[in-house]
């Protein structure tokens, strides 16, 4: 039975729906499709349950996380938003979020080559625009805040490439994905089960 609290948030965005679905299935033992590590072909096995049921135990907090995601969403090129989410998730080592956002990036038209090169974007600058590089540098600085304290030059470069409202959205999206990374890692959300929306064909 669906929990009443999830209806209080507008869940129109696929990203939000996916986080809700995964984080709220602590007792899910249904068989779900995934991919065989040996063959790369789809297989089936039981989806592991998260080790903490945050939506059930602390619904007000979880609703707040949903609202945070909604407030941060938009304001940027969707492809750039996915690059930011992937890069932060790489740095944090969040398998669930990497699975989700690489799939979403591909579904949104991102190239395999740029996804593969993302962790080495400084050594492959010709594949990323100046605006994207500024966003990735800021993503790294905010994600590794205890090490970097977000240097002035990194922030200044981002401020040069983005309008103030865009920069606000960028910072908000970096903060949001870092929050989801920490929740997903702590809950041990299992990668491999997320499926992006079908792309519209013209």
C-alpha positions in Angstrom: 0.0 0.0 0.0 1.4 3.4 -0.9 2.2 5.6 2.0 0.0 8.7 2.3 2.8 11.1 2.7 4.1 10.7 -0.9 1.0 12.2 -2.3 1.8 15.5 -0.7 4.6 16.2 -3.1 4.2 16.7 -6.9 6.1 13.7 -8.2 6.0 14.6 -11.9 9.7 14.4 -12.5 11.2 11.0 -13.2 14.2 11.6 -11.0 12.0 12.3 -8.0 9.8 9.3 -8.7 12.8 7.1 -8.9 14.3 8.2 -5.6 10.9 7.8 -4.0 10.4 4.3 -5.4 13.8 3.0 -4.3 14.0 4.6 -0.9 10.5 3.5 0.1 10.7 -0.2 -0.7 12.5 -1.5 2.4 10.4 -4.6 2.4 10.4 -5.2 -1.4 11.2 -8.8 -2.3 9.8 -8.8 -5.8 11.8 -10.1 -8.7 13.1 -7.3 -10.9 15.1 -7.1 -14.1 18.7 -6.3 -14.0 21.8 -7.1 -16.0 24.0 -10.2 -15.8 27.6 -9.3 -14.8 28.9 -12.2 -16.9 27.0 -11.8 -20.2 25.7 -8.2 -20.0 22.3 -9.5 -20.9 19.2 -8.8 -18.9 18.6 -11.3 -16.0 16.4 -11.4 -13.0 17.0 -11.7 -9.3 15.5 -10.2 -6.1 16.1 -6.6 -5.6 17.9 -6.1 -2.3 16.1 -4.0 0.3 17.7 -0.8 1.5 19.0 -1.2 5.0 17.0 1.8 6.3 13.5 2.8 5.4 13.7 6.6 5.6 10.3 7.3 4.1 8.7 5.0 6.6 10.7 6.0 9.6 11.0 9.8 9.0 8.5 10.9 6.4 8.8 14.6 7.1 12.5 14.5 6.4 11.9 12.5 3.2 9.3 14.9 2.0 11.8 17.7 2.6 14.3 15.9 0.5 11.7 15.7 -2.3 11.0 19.4 -2.1 14.7 20.1 -2.1 15.1 18.2 -5.4 12.1 19.9 -6.9 13.4 23.4 -5.9 16.8 22.7 -7.4 15.5 21.1 -10.6 15.5 23.1 -13.8 17.3 26.3 -14.8 20.1 24.5 -16.6 20.6 22.5 -19.8 19.4 19.0 -18.8 22.5 17.4 -20.3 24.7 19.7 -18.0 22.6 18.8 -15.0 23.2 15.1 -15.7 27.0 15.7 -16.1 27.0 17.4 -12.7 25.0 14.6 -11.1 27.3 11.9 -12.6 30.5 13.7 -11.6 29.4 14.2 -8.0 28.3 10.6 -7.8 31.7 9.5 -9.1 33.5 11.4 -6.4 31.2 10.1 -3.7 31.3 6.6 -5.0 27.5 6.3 -5.2 26.7 3.2 -7.3 22.9 3.7 -7.3 23.1 7.4 -8.4 25.7 6.5 -11.1 23.4 3.9 -12.5 20.5 6.3 -12.5 22.2 9.3 -14.0 24.3 7.6 -16.6 21.1 6.0 -17.8 19.2 9.3 -17.7 22.1 11.0 -19.5 22.0 8.5 -22.3 18.2 8.7 -22.6 18.6 12.5 -22.9 21.0 12.2 -25.8 24.4 12.3 -24.1 27.2 10.5 -25.9 28.9 7.4 -24.6 32.3 9.1 -25.2 31.6 12.1 -23.0 30.2 9.9 -20.2 33.4 7.7 -20.3 35.7 10.8 -20.3 33.8 12.6 -17.6 36.1 11.5 -14.7 39.1 12.9 -16.8 37.4 16.0 -18.2 40.5 18.1 -17.5 42.5 15.9 -19.8 39.8 15.9 -22.5 38.8 19.5 -22.6 38.0 19.4 -26.3 34.9 17.3 -25.5 33.4 19.8 -23.0 32.5 23.4 -23.4 33.9 26.2 -21.2 30.6 26.4 -19.4 30.6 22.7 -18.7 34.1 22.7 -17.5 33.3 25.6 -15.1 30.3 23.6 -13.8 32.4 20.4 -13.4 35.1 22.3 -11.5 32.5 23.8 -9.2 30.9 20.4 -8.7 34.2 18.9 -7.6 35.0 21.8 -5.3 31.6 21.7 -3.6 31.5 17.9 -3.4 35.0 17.9 -1.8 34.3 20.9 0.3 36.3 19.7 3.3 39.4 19.6 1.1 38.8 22.6 -1.2 36.6 25.1 0.7 35.4 26.1 -2.8 38.3 28.3 -4.0 37.6 31.8 -5.1 39.0 31.2 -8.6 36.7 28.2 -9.2 33.7 30.1 -8.1 34.7 33.2 -10.1 35.1 31.0 -13.3 31.6 29.6 -12.8 30.2 33.1 -12.2 31.8 34.2 -15.4 30.1 31.4 -17.4 26.7 31.4 -15.8 24.1 34.1 -15.2 23.3 34.6 -11.5 20.0 32.6 -11.7 21.8 29.8 -13.5 24.6 29.7 -11.0 22.1 29.5 -8.2 20.5 26.5 -9.9 23.9 24.9 -10.4 24.9 25.3 -6.7 21.5 24.0 -5.7 21.8 20.9 -7.9 25.2 20.1 -6.7 24.0 20.3 -3.1 21.0 18.1 -3.9 22.9 15.3 -5.6 25.4 15.3 -2.8 22.6 14.8 -0.4 21.1 12.0 -2.4 24.5 10.4 -2.7 24.9 10.3 1.1 21.4 8.9 1.6 21.7 6.3 -1.1 25.2 5.1 0.1 24.0 5.0 3.7 20.8 3.1 2.8 22.8 0.8 0.4 20.3 1.4 -2.4 21.1 -1.3 -5.0 22.1 -0.2 -8.5 20.9 -1.8 -11.7 17.1 -1.6 -11.3 16.4 2.0 -12.4 14.9 2.5 -15.9 14.7 6.0 -17.4 11.6 7.3 -19.2 11.3 6.3 -22.8 12.5 9.1 -25.1 9.9 10.7 -27.3 10.4 10.1 -31.0 9.6 12.8 -33.5 
